[in-house]
Amino acid sequence: MLDTIERSLIDSASLAGPDIRSLVARRRKGYSLEAPFYTSPEIFKADMDLIFHRHWIYVGVEPDVPEPGDAMTVQLGEDSIVIVRDDDNAVRAFHNVCRHRGARLIHDYKTTVGNIVCRYHQWTYKLDGELVFAEHMGEGFNLGCHSLKPVHLKSLAGLLFVCLAAEPPADFDAMAERMSPYLAPHRIADTKVAHEEDIIEPGNWKLTMENNRECYHCAGNHPELTVPLYAYGFGFAPQELDEVGREEVERYSAMVESLHNQWEAAGFPARPVEHLDDMITGYRTERLPLAGAGESHTHNTEVACTRLLGDIQERRLGGLTFHTQPNSWHHFMSDHIVTFSVIPLDAERSLLRTKWLVHKDARQGIDYDVDNLKSVWNVTNAQDSELVGFCQAGARSQAYEPGPYSVHTEDMVDRFCNWYIGRMAAQLGV
């Protein structure tokens, strides 16, 4: 049965905006979405309510809050969440709302606190959310009934996910069981955030995600990104290859198979796992070789940090990619990690947050140079932001209609849209 929020969305859409249920029901697989999915404020509200408030959302890494008292805030629509490491070294998440009169508690993106103290009336909470001080409340006031409201939080080998639903999707644990062996050797908990940057992309969050889910556009737009990439790792049209091209594909496939065997024998899972559109908590992973020196995703294809992650000894471990629905992708190399999260701001703007992680003992200026570390993805993010803006502008045009995806290079885009439409349909009862 549809709950009150869902009925409200349907009613408001039918009166003041697009018919969301009809748009969801008639989505044509293999094609981009209809324009209102990218431009409509009503659909944006539905996205926040039905996707970002009911699924596991990637928000950061354990090294964002490395020490007890370290706190970080994340905004999902109208909801502010505070993530804090408590005195027992556990990472917790709470609604960033005082239990007195609702004031925002922590106002900075990142800070360090002894207790969580509301500036308005000084109600004071311990780092585990327990209310310990509330002045002038009279006899019979029960501190224990006014602790901070918790938010579901899970750490996947150091990647932090939150869920605002009362009952979050249970299949997160299945993803974690499968993915933990892939991520564990890189030891996220033993890294530090060497650099992070936010950019506002001029497009709907789904366009940002679609752009990420394919490399069809890479050759013509990302000269820096493609330096260490093998073109065949991102799809190709077999019928368009000549004999030389087919031989190159065969050599590439043999190399990937050989390296997968080698890496897995050394304790680094590598083979693809594909669940982008057949699980509520959709994900995909694979470790692929890098070209050139084959060490890392840098301009010269060599490591950006000479202090390798965890106990890794071999620089040439390729690049492990990990994608999660609805809002993240990650790249793991032997020397550093790059993580990306997409947070919708409104129907036509999205926050892209990028973090670069290195070993916690790596020394800036000695073991790594920040400019070199971030250079490839900094310029790539800027290029992608411009491309997303082009698509957003096109979606506003009366000439826009859904276009066909390449069956060879945009399969992951189609799977993202399949997942999104499937989840919307399940929530709306379509």
N, C-alpha and C positions, 0 to 999 in steps of 0.2 A: 504494500500500500504506500502511496506517495505521502511523504510527510508534509508539514505545513510550509517549510521553505520551498520544497519542490513545487507545490501547488501555487504558491505565490509567484514563483518564477514563470510558470506556465501562464498564469492569469495575466501577469504584467506584460509578458511577451505578446500575448494575443491582443492586448488592448493598445500597447504603446510601442511595439517593436516587432522584430521578426518572430515568426512561429518557430521556436527552437525545436520543438518535437518533430515538426515536419522536415526541417533542415537536417536534423540528425537521421531521421528515417530514410531520407532519399539520397544520402551520401553515396557517391559512386566510387567504388574501390578502384584504385589505380589512378585517381585524379586528385588534384588539389581541392581544397575545401571551397565552398561557396563564399562569396565576399563577406557576408555578415559575420562569419566566424572570425574574421580578422578586423572588422571595423565596428561592430555593434556594441554599445555600452551594455545592453541587456545580456548579450552572450558573454561579455566579459564578466559581468556579475555572476552568471551561471558558472563560468569557469572557476571563479574564486570559491563559490559555495560548494560546487560538486566535484571539483578536481583538487584544488589547493587546500581545501579544508577537510578533505576526506581521504587523502592518500598520503603515503610517506614522501615527504619533501626533503631533499638534500639541502642543508643549510650551512655546513662548515666542517671543520676537522677538530679532533681533540686538541691539537696544538694551538687552536684559537684561544683556549682557556687552559694554559699549561700548568698553572699553580693554583692551590686553594685560594679562593677569593677572586680569581679572575672571572670576569663576566663578559658576555657578548649578547647584543640584542639583534633580533631578526624581525622584520616586518612582513607579514603576509596579509595583504589587504588592510582591513581595519584592525587586525590583531597583531599586537606586539608581544614577542616572546623573549624571555631572558634565559640564556644558557649559562650556567655557573658551575664551577668546580667547587665542591664542598670540602669541609675540613677532613673528611675521610677519603678524599681524592676521587670521589665519584662525580660524574658529570650529570647534572640534572637540568630540567627545563621547566619553566613556570610561565603562566600568563603574567605579563609585565603590568599588573594592575593591583593597586592596593585594595585590601579587603575592607577598608573603611568607607571611602567615598569614591573609589575608582581612579584615583590619580595615577599617572604614569610614575613608576618607581625609578627605573634606570633610564637615563636620557641619552647616554653616549653609546656609540656603536660598540666600543670596547673600553673596559675600565677594570679597576681592582677595588674590591670592597671588603670590609671586615664583617659587617652585617649588611643586609639590604634595608635601607632606611628611607621611608617616604618623606620627601622634603615638605609636604603639605602640613602634616600633623605629627610627624616623627614616629609613626607606627614603625616598629622595628622587627625584622624577620631574620632568623638564622639562615645560613646558606642551604639548609635542607628544607626551607620554606616555612618553618614553624614560627608563629607569631610569639614574640617574647616580651614585647613592651607596647602598651597602648594606654596612654595616660588619660585620666578623667572619665573613664567609662563606667564607673559606679560598681557597687557590689553585685555579685552574680554574673558579671561579664566573664565569659569563658574564652580565654585566649586560644584554647585548643580547637575551638570551632571556627577560627578565622585564619587558618594557615593559607599560604599562597596556593592558588589553584594550579595543580601540576599539568604539564603537557607531556604526552607520550614522546619518549626519546629513545632511540636505539643507536648504538655505535656499531658500524660494520667495519671491523678491523681499523677503527679510527676515523671513519667517515661518519658524520653525524646526520641523522634523519629525524624529523619531528612529524607528528601527525596530530591534528586538532580534532579529529573525530572522537566521539565517545568510545567507539570500538574500532580501532584501526585495522586495516587489512592484515589478516593473520599470515599471509604467505611471505611476509618479509623474512621470516625465519628460514624458509626454504631457500630464498635468495642468499641469505647470509651463509647458510651451510655450504652452498655450492661455491660462493665467491670468496669466502675467507681464505682458502688455500692459495688462490690467485694473488690476493693482496698482502697476505701475511709476510712474505719475504721482504717487502718494502718497508715494513715496520713504521707505519704512519705515526704511532704514538711516540716514536723516538725521533720525530722530525720537528722542525720549527717552520713557521711561516716567514720565509725570507723576504717576500714581497706580496702585496695584493693590490688590485686596482678594480674600481667600479667604473663602468661606462653605461650610459643610458642609450639603448638602441632605439631608433625611431620606428619601431614596429611592434605589432602584436607578438606576445610571447610564443605563439605557435609558429610564427614565421622565423623567429630566432632558432627554435628547436628544429624546424624543418631544414633550415640552412645548415645546421650542424650535422644533420643526419645523412649528408651526402657529400661526396667530393667530386661530383660532376663538374662543379664550377671551379675546382681548385686550380687546374692547369692554366686557366685564363685569368685568374684573379689573385693567386697566392704564390708568387715566385719564391718567397722566403719559406713558406710552409712546406712546399713540395721538394725542397732540396734533399732531405733524407728519405723521401717516400718513394716506394715502388708503385708505379701507376696501376699495375695489375692487382694490387691489394685492395683497390676500391671499385672494382667492377670494370667490365669492358664488354663490347659486343663481339662475340666470336665470329659472326658472319662477316664482320668488317675487317678482319685480320687477313693479311696475306701469309704466305708460307713462313716468311721470316718472323712475323708477329706470332704465329702459332708456336713456333719453336721457342720464342722468348717466353711465352706463357708456360710452356712445358718445363723450361728451366726454372722459372720462378716457382712453379708449383712443387717441383722436386726440392728446391732449396727450402721452401716453407716446411714441407714434410720432414726434411732432415733436421732442421732447426727445432721444430716442435719436439721431435724425439730427443734431441740433445738437451733442450731446456728442461723437459719434463723429467728426464733421467737425473738432472742436477737439482730437482726440487722446485722448479718454476713452471707451474701449469701454464699451458699455452694454447690449447685447442679451443676453437670457438664454442661458446654456449649461447644459444639464441632463444630468448623468451620475451621479445619486445612487445608482442601483441597477443600472447596466449596466457598471460598471468596478470592479476590485478597490479602487483608490484612488478612491472615489466623491466627487463634488463637484458644486456648483451655484453659479452666480453670476448677478447681474442688477443693473443700476443703475436705481433708481426715483426719481421726483420726491418731494420733501417738500412738505408743505402750509405754509400761513402765509407767513412770510418766505422759506421754502424753502431756508434756508442750512445748517441743521444739526439734529441730533437733540437739541434742548434744550427747556426749558420754553417759551421764547419763540420757538423755531424760528430764532433767529439764531445766528451762530457763537459757540462757547464760547471760541475762541482767535482773536484778531485777526491773529496771525502764521500765515498759511496754510501748508499742507504743500508741500514741494518748491518748484517754481516756479509753483504754481497761483496764478492771478490772479482767477478767477471764484469767488465764494462759492457760487453756486447751481448746484452739481453733483449735487444729489440725494444719495441714499445708496446706495452699492455694498455689496451683501451677498455674502458668500462663505461657503459651508458645506462642510465636509469630513467624510467618514466616517472613523472612528466618533465623533469627540469634539470638534469645534470649530465655531464660527461667528464671523464677523467683520463689522464695519460700518465702512465707509470714507466719510468726508465730506471736504469741502474743507479743514477746519480741524483735525480730529482723527480718530483711529482707536480703535475699541474692539474688543478681541479676547477671546475666551472659550475656555477649555479645560475639559473635564470629565475628571476622573481618578477611577476607581472606588476606593472604600476598602474596602467589604465589600458583601455582598449587598443591604444596605438603606441604605447611605450613600455619598454621592459628594461629591468636592471640586469646586466651581466656582471657577475662578480667572479674574478679570477684570482686564484691563490697559487703561489709557487712555493713548494716545500723542499727543504734540503735537510740533511742530517743535522740533528740538534747541536752537535759539536763542531759543525763546519764553521770556518772563520771567514767572515766577509772580507774581501780584499786579499785573502790568502788562498783559501780553498775555492772561492767562487767570487764572481763579479756580478752584481745585481743586473747591470745593464745587459750583459751577455746572457744571463739566465732568462730574462724576460723578453728579450728582443724579438724572437720569432712570433710568440703568441701576442705580444703587444701590437705588432703591425698587422697580424692576421685578424685580431679582434676588430681593429679599426676598419680593415677592408670589409669584413663581414657585416659590420654595423651599417656601412654604406649600402651594401647589397640588400640587406633587410629593409632599409629605407626605400630602395627602389621598388621592392615588392609591395610594401605598404602603400606607396603612392599608386601603384597599379591597381591594388584591390579597391581603392576608392573610385576608380573610373567606371563609368557606365558600360565601357567596352569589356570589362573583366568578365571572364567565365573560367570555370575550373579547367586546367590544362592537364594533359597526360604525363604521368611520371615515366621516366626511363626504366624499363624492366631490368636493365643491366646495372645501372649505377644509382638508382633512387629507391631501391627496395626498402631501405631503412626509413626513408621518408614516408613511404606508404604504410609501413608497419607502425610508425608513430601516429599517423592519422587513424589507422585502424584501431589502435589502442585508445586514442582520445574519443573517437566516436563510440566505441564499445563501452567505455566507462560512462560517457554521457547517457547513452541509451539505457544502461543498467540503472543509473540513478533516476532517470526520468520515466522509467517504465515503458520505453518505446519498444 
